[in-house]
């Protein structure tokens, strides 16, 4: 996405990479050293921060995660080789290693069909869950007669990443998740702070979902990664007078598209759109529309939506 990031140069080796076009206004920091560059945080995943970083350094890039000012996890890659992935022992089994690996793989997939890494025997199980396969066993001697054994692992990229996740058609039992997601989307789209009262919208959304899911007026999908909620999307149906181009008068409006920031740029929105549009067409709907934010417009245009010029609003 053009002009998504704002770059501020602090000195010859320090840059601030900001996302002012998103309501969270996140800031990442790039520090260029003599041997490698350090990227502190990796942004929201809406646009490709790696492309911007490559304009600012030609050194291998190490990314880190910070919590309360403390670095708790790191990861690095050179070309398509992932290295130096580490999480502090007290922060392990909390998803930080997985987060780093998935973000690095997303960056590598921009230019390569495969990613590979060297894994310790305990870590190989984690990488296996992330789609890496062992290609060979290696070992070499270190000090005092100790032999270091490790696995060389590889992952095929450009297999549709969205296939990794579960897409579940929502029922009335999922109404709380749908309402919660609706509020998240509305806060983001309207750049509302957390202290803005949304209680009335929340109540009305609950009533809408309760009625519309039961009547078939609305269809929604929830997306999960190993039972963790990571995304959603919905389509509402309505009818107007028949026209020449739409003789049934049936219309659909796609809304409430959401992907958790750490899962963006992985095809989830496209797969959710596929499901919603398939359902709409099976119901005989010929016209499908949506309202796109500046952030979402390039994605929807890539899918095939076009800007409408012949409608007005009062």
Helices and strands as residue ranges (DSSP letters): E 6-11, E 14-19, E 26-32, E 36-40, H 49-54, E 60-67, E 70-78, E 81-87, G 89-91, H 96-108, E 114-120, H 121-129, E 133-141, G 143-145, E 147-156, G 161-164, E 166-169, G 172-174, H 175-189, H 199-215, E 218-225, E 228-239, E 250-259, G 261-263, H 268-282, E 287-290, H 294-303
